[in-house]
């Protein structure tokens, strides 16, 4: 029996050549950190926060009140 008879075809799907360091670096060159575009100011305290999220400063104050109860 040959290898093709023993294993299904998808098991033999391997690269023919080694991927060079240069090719790997070129592929990952555009995966860097991006600047946040959705920063706004909190209406309550004015500190910067992500849009559609609660402000960390206001959350901390609310959390302290909830734990005090």
Backbone as CSV, one residue per row, in Angstrom:
resi,resn,N_x,N_y,N_z,CA_x,CA_y,CA_z,C_x,C_y,C_z
1,UNK,0.838,-1.206,0.000,0.000,0.000,0.000,0.873,1.257,0.000
2,UNK,0.455,2.226,-0.793,1.202,3.483,-0.859,0.712,4.451,0.215
3,UNK,1.421,5.565,0.359,1.024,6.577,1.349,-0.345,7.160,1.048
4,UNK,-0.656,7.345,-0.240,-1.946,7.921,-0.603,-3.105,7.014,-0.200
5,UNK,-2.874,5.699,-0.189,-3.917,4.771,0.230,-4.072,4.754,1.746
6,UNK,-2.979,4.965,2.480,-3.027,4.904,3.946,-3.613,6.159,4.577
7,UNK,-3.299,7.327,4.021,-3.726,8.594,4.608,-4.718,9.298,3.697
8,UNK,-5.682,10.026,4.270,-6.582,10.835,3.435,-5.798,11.966,2.762
9,UNK,-6.286,12.500,1.650,-5.529,13.517,0.898,-5.247,14.790,1.699
10,UNK,-6.149,15.210,2.589,-5.933,16.454,3.327,-4.799,16.334,4.347
11,UNK,-4.421,15.129,4.706,-3.341,14.936,5.678,-1.975,15.251,5.071
12,UNK,-1.859,15.151,3.752,-0.581,15.363,3.090,-0.405,16.799,2.594
13,UNK,-1.286,17.707,2.984,-1.188,19.092,2.528,-0.148,19.828,3.364
14,UNK,1.082,19.845,2.891,2.180,20.533,3.565,2.883,21.442,2.565
15,UNK,3.537,22.499,3.029,4.246,23.389,2.104,5.391,22.673,1.399
16,UNK,5.618,23.044,0.147,6.716,22.442,-0.607,8.055,23.079,-0.254
17,UNK,8.026,24.366,0.104,9.262,25.087,0.429,9.125,25.753,1.802
18,UNK,10.256,25.952,2.448,10.282,26.654,3.728,9.997,28.128,3.497
19,UNK,9.157,28.728,4.358,8.884,30.158,4.267,10.068,30.917,4.842
20,UNK,10.638,31.796,4.037,11.838,32.517,4.472,11.501,33.561,5.537
21,UNK,12.520,33.973,6.261,12.345,35.002,7.282,11.815,36.288,6.656
22,UNK,12.309,36.627,5.482,11.869,37.837,4.793,10.378,37.783,4.467
23,UNK,9.915,36.648,3.972,8.492,36.510,3.633,7.621,36.572,4.879
24,UNK,8.070,35.937,5.969,7.314,35.999,7.220,7.240,37.434,7.720
25,UNK,8.361,38.160,7.635,8.400,39.546,8.106,7.494,40.436,7.252
26,UNK,7.478,40.212,5.939,6.617,41.011,5.056,5.141,40.741,5.349
27,UNK,4.799,39.492,5.650,3.412,39.146,5.938,2.944,39.790,7.239
28,UNK,3.828,39.865,8.231,3.427,40.412,9.528,3.733,41.903,9.658
29,UNK,4.156,42.557,8.588,4.534,43.969,8.676,3.339,44.868,8.943
30,UNK,2.138,44.466,8.510,0.976,45.332,8.694,0.124,44.924,9.893
31,UNK,0.689,44.142,10.811,-0.067,43.690,11.978,0.235,44.513,13.220
32,UNK,0.799,45.696,13.067,1.191,46.495,14.217,0.005,47.100,14.948
33,UNK,0.279,47.798,16.039,-0.770,48.457,16.810,-1.336,49.630,16.027
34,UNK,-2.652,49.775,16.106,-3.330,50.872,15.424,-3.773,51.901,16.467
35,UNK,-3.840,53.170,16.063,-4.330,54.211,16.954,-5.829,54.071,17.143
36,UNK,-6.308,54.359,18.350,-7.740,54.324,18.625,-8.391,55.548,17.998
37,UNK,-9.466,55.325,17.248,-10.178,56.417,16.587,-11.449,56.805,17.324
38,UNK,-11.876,56.005,18.315,-13.171,56.222,18.948,-13.049,56.746,20.386
39,UNK,-12.105,57.676,20.614,-11.970,58.286,21.937,-12.866,59.517,22.018
40,UNK,-13.623,59.613,23.111,-14.477,60.772,23.359,-14.277,61.189,24.810
41,UNK,-14.843,62.328,25.180,-14.766,62.806,26.571,-16.038,62.419,27.302
42,UNK,-15.881,62.000,28.538,-17.018,61.637,29.386,-17.852,62.883,29.658
43,UNK,-19.168,62.748,29.531,-20.043,63.899,29.767,-20.125,64.247,31.242
44,UNK,-19.916,63.268,32.113,-20.029,63.513,33.541,-18.776,64.143,34.132
45,UNK,-17.597,63.575,33.827,-16.377,64.055,34.474,-15.374,64.663,33.498
46,UNK,-15.541,64.442,32.201,-14.661,65.053,31.216,-13.389,64.284,30.912
47,UNK,-13.188,63.132,31.546,-11.976,62.362,31.259,-12.153,61.576,29.956
48,UNK,-11.058,61.278,29.255,-11.190,60.537,27.993,-11.639,59.100,28.233
49,UNK,-12.466,58.599,27.306,-12.961,57.233,27.398,-13.265,56.725,26.004
50,UNK,-13.448,55.410,25.861,-13.852,54.826,24.590,-15.340,55.074,24.379
51,UNK,-15.725,55.345,23.140,-17.130,55.565,22.827,-17.935,54.305,23.158
52,UNK,-19.153,54.484,23.630,-20.079,53.399,23.981,-19.566,52.545,25.134
53,UNK,-18.686,53.086,25.958,-18.193,52.401,27.152,-18.290,53.359,28.325
54,UNK,-18.402,52.793,29.523,-18.456,53.642,30.714,-17.046,54.127,31.047
55,UNK,-16.971,55.345,31.512,-15.704,55.963,31.867,-15.099,55.225,33.072
56,UNK,-13.809,54.922,33.066,-13.195,54.196,34.191,-13.309,54.954,35.518
57,UNK,-13.191,56.267,35.465,-13.278,57.070,36.690,-14.696,57.003,37.276
58,UNK,-15.697,57.166,36.414,-17.085,57.098,36.873,-17.433,55.684,37.351
59,UNK,-16.916,54.678,36.659,-17.169,53.297,37.057,-16.596,53.035,38.444
60,UNK,-15.395,53.539,38.697,-14.755,53.346,39.998,-15.618,53.950,41.102
61,UNK,-16.151,55.163,40.844,-16.998,55.818,41.849,-18.285,55.028,42.072
62,UNK,-18.923,54.556,40.991,-20.134,53.754,41.128,-19.860,52.454,41.866
63,UNK,-18.754,51.831,41.581,-18.388,50.576,42.214,-18.190,50.770,43.719
64,UNK,-17.572,51.868,44.098,-17.372,52.162,45.527,-18.722,52.345,46.230
65,UNK,-19.652,53.030,45.560,-20.991,53.220,46.146,-21.723,51.896,46.294
66,UNK,-21.631,51.022,45.263,-22.318,49.741,45.317,-21.733,48.864,46.405
67,UNK,-20.410,48.875,46.575,-19.790,48.039,47.610,-20.071,48.574,49.006
68,UNK,-20.308,49.888,49.102,-20.588,50.479,50.418,-21.973,50.076,50.924
69,UNK,-22.877,49.728,50.011,-24.247,49.347,50.423,-24.299,47.976,51.041
